[in-house]
Amino acid sequence: MSARIEDRGDRLIVWNGNAEKRGALTPELYEAIAEAMRMAEDPRIRAVILTSEGQFFCAGGDLNVLIERRKLTEAERRERVDGLHDLVRAMRACPVPVIAAIEGGAAGAGLSLALACDMIVACEEAQFTAAYVKAGLVPDAGLTASLARLLPRPLSMEMCLLGRPVMAMRFAELGAVNRICAKGKALDEALMLADTLAAGPRAARARGGAGLHRPADQRRRRGDVQRRADPRHAAAHGASGAAWRHGAFAGDLSLIHI
């Protein structure tokens, strides 16, 4: 089983079970996260934790799958991309905090998912990388917007243009990671955060979190509408340098994931 949901009463844990491929994305993981977001509507749920059964949180898209997708039509590829974007939107709209418990690191779309969470706990050895450029792809799922919001622009540029990996400790120093822990303790630390959340008012935290998300999400929606109305939008599907610059750091959630 490449993904599963563990129900612990007042919290849900979504397990990425694709350990043999460093937690690469699978349809089962998409379904598990989406189902957990729906289950979180239950008033008894106070937090959702995303984590991995392997040594790496999520390596992003499976390159073998991505190569096969090049054979699809643009409409078919767009449909698959929209599935990932819908997942990110569901995470950001979740009525309870979503916590990423990261061992090893997160890359590509895996980093997109991590940064879509409300809180991040990472082991001290974890690394974060945009990864896309090394495969000739354009960042998607809101990654450029998240990096631009959380990190200094020069560092974001190095991550996206050079594929530079950045240690979790550096992310924490910049305020992009909430807690750093020893290797193998990310889930334990996330569970302690969930304990604190469970002891407080669910409704107030939901409203407070929504208030923090709202400005960024509104910018994303405006950027998406403007981009789709622009004739240069089609260029984004070719993953060219010009296309990357058109979409990157503009608050756009819809860059193509081939």
Order of alpha helices (4+ residues) and beta strands (2+ residues): beta-beta-alpha-beta-alpha-alpha-beta-beta-alpha-beta-beta-alpha-alpha-beta-alpha-beta-alpha-alpha-alpha
